Amino acid sequence: MQVLRNGYLTIAVYCVSTALSAVWVTFAFSNISGSTLTFIALLTAYVIFLGAHLMRGGRPFDLLRKHFSEVVILNMLTVAAWYFMFLALQRIEASVESAIYQGCVPIAVLVCGLFAGQASFWSLRTLGCILISLCLFSLVAARVATEGVIAIEMSRLYSGIALATIAGIAGGVYVYWSAQVVKKIQCKTLDILCNRFYLLIVLTGAVGLSQSLGTTLHAIDLMLLGRLVLLSLVSVVIPVFTLQHAIVVLGAPRVSIIVPSVPALALLVEQSFVGWPSPLVPSLIVATCVAVLFSNAWMSMRPTNHALSSAKP
C-alpha cells in the first residue's frame, strides 16, 4: 500500500510540475528568445542525465556509436516536439497549448500503428482518437473566435496553434518510434535520455547565439540564468524521472489515466492569475482532457499498447 501511495504521489508531482512549467513559460519567459530558452533548459537537463548515467557506471555514448541511424531519428523527432512546444508556449495560453499537444500525441501514435499494421481502425482506440479530434477542432475554433476578446495578435495565435499541433504530432511519432527502439535494442531509459538531445542542443544553441548577439545577450543576467536552470528542473528533469518512476510502481495503464489532467491543472493556474472572459474555451479544454482520458483508458484494455501516449515525451 505504501508503494502505491508513493507511486500516486510521484505521478501527482509529474502532473503539477508539467502544468506549472507550461504556465511559467507563458507568463515569465515571453521576452526571451525561444531558442535560448530551449537551449539552456535542455542543456541543463542533459548534463544532469549524463551525470546520473555515469555515476551508475553506464556507458551513455554506446547507443550513438552502435545505433547511429536510430539515434538520428530520435533527435529529429525531439527537435520538432520540444522546440516547437517551447515556441508555442510563448505564443498561446499554456492550457490551450497543453490540450492541443496532449490531444495530437495519441492520434499520431494511432496513425503510426495503423501504417505499421499494429492497430485496427475498427476499435475503441480509434473511437477515442475521433472523440479527441472533435474536441480539438472545437477548441481551436473557439479560441480563434475569441481572438478579439483576449488580447493577442492574430499572427501569434495562429502560429502558436500550428506549433503546438506540429509538436504534438512529432511527440506522438517519438512515442511510437522510441518504443520500437527500446524493444529492438533493449536499452535503458537513461540511454535514451543521454542521446536524444544532441541535435536540439546544437540547433537551439546556434540559433540562440545568433539572436543573443543582437538584443537578447544583455538581457540574460545571472538572475534570469538561475530562473532558466530552475525551469529546466521543473519542466524537464523532474517530469521525466517522476513519470518513469510512476510507470514502474503503478504500471503504464494507471499512469495513462492520470496524465491527461495536465491541461486542466494548467487551466486552473491560469484562472487563478488572469481568468478567461468566456467559459467556452475552458470547457473545451476540459472536454479534450476527458476525451484523452477515455482514449487512454480504452487503449489500456489492449494486451499490448503504447500507454502514456498523452504524456509529453
C-alpha positions as CSV (number, residue, x, y, z in Angstrom):
1,M,0.0,0.0,0.0
2,Q,2.8,2.4,0.8
3,V,4.4,1.7,-2.5
4,L,1.2,2.6,-4.3
5,R,0.9,5.8,-2.3
6,N,4.4,6.7,-3.3
7,G,3.5,6.0,-6.9
8,Y,0.4,8.2,-6.9
9,L,2.4,10.9,-5.2
10,T,5.1,10.7,-7.9
11,I,2.6,11.0,-10.8
12,A,0.9,13.9,-9.0
13,V,4.3,15.6,-8.8
14,Y,4.7,15.0,-12.6
15,C,1.3,16.5,-13.4
16,V,1.8,19.5,-11.2
17,S,5.3,20.3,-12.4
18,T,4.4,19.9,-16.1
19,A,1.4,22.2,-15.7
20,L,3.2,24.8,-13.7
21,S,6.2,24.8,-16.1
22,A,3.9,25.4,-19.0
23,V,2.2,28.4,-17.4
24,W,5.5,29.7,-16.2
25,V,7.0,29.7,-19.7
26,T,3.9,31.5,-21.0
27,F,3.9,34.3,-18.4
28,A,7.6,34.7,-17.3
29,F,9.7,33.9,-20.4
30,S,7.8,35.6,-23.3
31,N,10.5,38.2,-23.7
32,I,13.4,35.8,-24.2
33,S,14.3,34.0,-27.4
34,G,12.6,30.7,-27.7
35,S,15.9,29.1,-28.9
36,T,17.8,30.5,-25.9
37,L,15.1,29.3,-23.6
38,T,15.1,25.8,-25.0
39,F,18.9,25.6,-25.2
40,I,19.5,26.5,-21.5
41,A,16.7,24.3,-20.2
42,L,17.7,21.2,-22.3
43,L,21.4,21.6,-21.8
44,T,20.9,21.7,-18.0
45,A,18.8,18.6,-18.2
46,Y,21.2,16.8,-20.4
47,V,24.1,17.4,-18.0
48,I,22.1,16.0,-15.2
49,F,21.0,12.9,-17.2
50,L,24.6,12.4,-18.3
51,G,26.0,12.7,-14.8
52,A,23.4,10.3,-13.4
53,H,24.2,7.7,-16.1
54,L,28.0,8.0,-15.5
55,M,27.5,7.7,-11.7
56,R,25.6,4.5,-12.2
57,G,28.5,3.1,-14.2
58,G,26.7,3.3,-17.5
59,R,28.2,3.9,-21.0
60,P,26.0,6.7,-22.3
61,F,27.5,7.0,-25.8
62,D,27.3,3.3,-26.7
63,L,23.8,3.8,-28.2
64,L,25.0,6.6,-30.5
65,R,28.0,4.5,-31.6
66,K,26.2,1.3,-32.2
67,H,22.8,2.5,-33.4
68,F,23.5,5.8,-35.1
69,S,20.5,5.9,-37.5
70,E,18.0,5.2,-34.7
71,V,19.5,8.0,-32.6
72,V,19.4,10.5,-35.5
73,I,15.6,9.8,-35.9
74,L,15.1,10.2,-32.2
75,N,16.9,13.5,-32.2
76,M,15.0,14.9,-35.2
77,L,11.7,14.0,-33.5
78,T,12.9,15.5,-30.2
79,V,13.7,18.8,-32.0
80,A,10.2,19.0,-33.5
81,A,8.4,18.1,-30.3
82,W,10.4,20.1,-27.7
83,Y,11.5,23.1,-29.7
84,F,8.1,23.8,-31.2
85,M,6.5,23.1,-27.8
86,F,8.5,25.9,-26.1
87,L,7.9,28.2,-29.0
88,A,4.1,27.6,-28.8
89,L,4.1,28.3,-25.1
90,Q,5.5,31.7,-25.8
91,R,2.6,32.5,-28.2
92,I,-0.6,31.0,-26.7
93,E,-2.0,30.1,-23.3
94,A,-0.4,27.1,-21.5
95,S,-3.7,25.3,-21.1
96,V,-4.6,25.6,-24.8
97,E,-1.1,24.5,-25.8
98,S,-1.2,21.5,-23.4
99,A,-4.6,20.5,-24.7
100,I,-3.6,20.6,-28.3
101,Y,-0.3,18.8,-27.6
102,Q,-1.9,16.1,-25.4
103,G,-4.7,15.6,-28.0
104,C,-2.4,15.3,-31.0
105,V,0.0,12.8,-29.4
106,P,-2.4,9.8,-29.2
107,I,-3.8,10.5,-32.6
108,A,-0.2,10.4,-34.1
109,V,0.5,7.2,-32.2
110,L,-2.6,5.5,-33.6
111,V,-1.8,6.6,-37.2
112,C,1.7,5.1,-36.8
113,G,0.2,1.9,-35.5
114,L,-2.2,1.8,-38.4
115,F,0.5,2.3,-41.0
116,A,2.6,-0.4,-39.3
117,G,-0.3,-2.8,-39.2
118,Q,-0.1,-2.9,-35.4
119,A,-3.5,-1.4,-34.7
120,S,-7.0,-1.9,-36.0
121,F,-9.0,1.0,-37.4
122,W,-12.3,-0.5,-36.1
123,S,-11.5,-0.3,-32.4
124,L,-12.3,1.7,-29.2
125,R,-8.8,3.2,-29.6
126,T,-9.9,4.8,-32.9
127,L,-13.2,5.9,-31.4
128,G,-11.2,7.7,-28.7
129,C,-9.0,9.5,-31.2
130,I,-12.1,10.6,-33.2
131,L,-13.5,12.0,-30.0
132,I,-10.2,13.8,-29.3
133,S,-10.2,15.2,-32.9
134,L,-13.7,16.6,-32.5
135,C,-12.8,18.3,-29.2
136,L,-9.6,19.7,-30.7
137,F,-11.4,21.2,-33.7
138,S,-13.9,22.7,-31.4
139,L,-11.2,24.1,-29.1
140,V,-9.2,25.7,-31.9
141,A,-12.4,27.2,-33.5
142,A,-13.5,28.6,-30.1
143,R,-10.0,30.0,-29.4
144,V,-9.9,31.7,-32.9
145,A,-13.4,33.1,-32.4
146,T,-12.3,34.7,-29.1
147,E,-9.2,36.2,-30.6
148,G,-10.6,39.7,-30.4
149,V,-11.8,39.3,-26.8
150,I,-8.4,38.1,-25.4
151,A,-5.5,40.5,-26.2
152,I,-3.3,38.6,-28.5
153,E,-2.1,39.2,-32.1
154,M,-3.8,37.0,-34.7
155,S,-0.4,36.0,-36.2
156,R,0.8,34.8,-32.8
157,L,-2.4,33.0,-32.1
158,Y,-2.3,31.1,-35.4
159,S,1.4,30.3,-35.2
160,G,1.0,29.1,-31.6
161,I,-1.7,26.7,-32.6
162,A,0.3,25.5,-35.6
163,L,3.4,25.0,-33.5
164,A,1.5,23.1,-30.7
165,T,0.0,20.9,-33.4
166,I,3.3,20.1,-35.0
167,A,4.9,19.5,-31.6
168,G,2.1,17.1,-30.6
169,I,2.3,15.1,-33.8
170,A,6.1,14.9,-33.5
171,G,5.7,13.8,-29.9
172,G,3.3,11.1,-30.9
173,V,5.7,9.8,-33.6
174,Y,8.5,9.9,-31.0
175,V,6.5,7.9,-28.5
176,Y,5.9,5.2,-31.2
177,W,9.5,5.2,-32.6
178,S,11.2,5.2,-29.2
179,A,9.1,2.3,-28.1
180,Q,10.2,0.4,-31.1
181,V,13.9,1.3,-30.5
182,V,13.7,0.2,-26.8
183,K,12.0,-3.0,-27.8
184,K,14.6,-3.7,-30.6
185,I,17.8,-2.7,-28.7
186,Q,16.7,-3.4,-25.1
187,C,18.3,-0.1,-23.9
188,K,17.5,1.7,-20.7
189,T,15.7,5.0,-20.1
190,L,19.0,6.9,-19.3
191,D,20.5,5.6,-22.6
192,I,17.6,7.3,-24.4
193,L,17.8,10.5,-22.3
194,C,21.5,10.8,-22.9
195,N,21.2,10.5,-26.6
196,R,18.0,12.3,-27.7
197,F,19.0,15.9,-27.2
198,Y,22.2,16.3,-29.3
199,L,20.6,17.9,-32.3
200,L,18.2,20.0,-30.3
201,I,21.0,21.5,-28.2
202,V,23.2,22.2,-31.2
203,L,20.3,23.8,-33.2
204,T,18.9,25.9,-30.4
205,G,22.4,26.9,-29.2
206,A,23.4,28.1,-32.7
207,V,20.1,30.0,-33.3
208,G,20.0,31.3,-29.7
209,L,23.6,32.6,-30.0
210,S,22.9,34.4,-33.3
211,Q,19.8,36.1,-31.7
212,S,21.7,36.9,-28.5
213,L,24.3,38.8,-30.4
214,G,21.6,41.3,-31.0
215,T,19.4,42.4,-28.2
216,T,19.0,39.3,-26.0
217,L,22.6,39.0,-24.8
218,H,22.4,41.9,-22.4
219,A,19.1,40.8,-21.0
220,I,20.4,37.4,-19.8
221,D,21.7,38.3,-16.3
222,L,22.6,35.9,-13.5
223,M,19.1,36.1,-12.0
224,L,17.5,35.2,-15.4
225,L,20.0,32.4,-15.9
226,G,19.1,31.0,-12.5
227,R,15.4,31.0,-13.4
228,L,16.2,29.2,-16.6
229,V,18.1,26.5,-14.8
230,L,15.2,26.2,-12.3
231,L,12.8,25.9,-15.3
232,S,14.9,23.1,-16.6
233,L,14.5,21.2,-13.4
234,V,10.7,21.8,-13.2
235,S,9.9,21.3,-16.9
236,V,12.3,18.5,-17.9
237,V,14.3,16.7,-15.2
238,I,11.5,16.3,-12.6
239,P,8.8,15.3,-15.1
240,V,11.0,12.7,-16.8
241,F,12.1,11.0,-13.7
242,T,8.8,11.1,-11.9
243,L,6.9,9.8,-14.9
244,Q,9.3,6.9,-15.3
245,H,9.2,6.0,-11.6
246,A,5.3,6.1,-11.7
247,I,5.3,3.7,-14.6
248,V,7.4,1.3,-12.7
249,V,5.4,1.5,-9.5
250,L,1.8,1.9,-10.8
251,G,2.1,0.4,-14.3
252,A,1.5,2.2,-17.6
253,P,-2.3,1.8,-17.7
254,R,-2.9,3.5,-14.4
255,V,-0.5,6.3,-15.2
256,S,-2.1,6.9,-18.6
257,I,-5.4,7.6,-16.9
258,I,-3.9,10.4,-14.7
259,V,-1.6,12.2,-17.2
260,P,-4.4,13.9,-19.2
261,S,-5.1,16.1,-16.2
262,V,-2.1,18.3,-17.1
263,P,-4.1,20.8,-19.3
264,A,-6.8,21.1,-16.7
265,L,-4.2,21.9,-14.0
266,A,-2.6,24.5,-16.2
267,L,-6.1,26.0,-16.8
268,L,-6.7,26.1,-13.0
269,V,-3.4,28.0,-12.5
270,E,-4.3,30.4,-15.3
271,Q,-7.8,31.0,-13.9
272,S,-6.2,31.9,-10.5
273,F,-3.9,34.5,-12.1
274,V,-5.9,36.0,-15.1
275,G,-9.0,34.1,-15.8
276,W,-10.9,33.6,-19.1
277,P,-13.6,36.1,-20.2
278,S,-15.7,33.3,-21.6
279,P,-16.3,29.7,-20.2
280,L,-16.3,28.3,-23.7
281,V,-12.6,27.7,-24.2
282,P,-12.0,26.4,-20.7
283,S,-14.9,24.0,-21.1
284,L,-13.4,22.6,-24.4
285,I,-10.0,22.3,-22.7
286,V,-11.6,20.1,-20.0
287,A,-13.6,18.2,-22.7
288,T,-10.3,17.5,-24.5
289,C,-8.8,16.2,-21.3
290,V,-11.8,13.9,-20.8
291,A,-11.5,12.6,-24.4
292,V,-7.8,11.8,-24.0
293,L,-8.6,10.1,-20.7
294,F,-11.2,7.9,-22.3
295,S,-8.9,7.2,-25.2
296,N,-6.1,6.1,-22.9
297,A,-8.5,4.0,-20.8
298,W,-9.8,2.2,-23.9
299,M,-6.2,1.8,-25.2
300,S,-5.0,0.3,-21.9
301,M,-7.6,-2.5,-22.3
302,R,-5.5,-3.9,-25.1
303,P,-3.0,-6.7,-24.3
304,T,-0.2,-4.7,-26.0
305,N,-0.3,-0.9,-26.1
306,H,1.6,2.3,-26.3
307,A,0.4,3.5,-22.9
308,L,1.2,7.1,-21.8
309,S,0.5,8.3,-25.3
310,S,-0.6,11.6,-23.9
311,A,2.5,12.3,-21.9
312,K,5.0,14.8,-23.1
313,P,7.9,12.8,-24.2
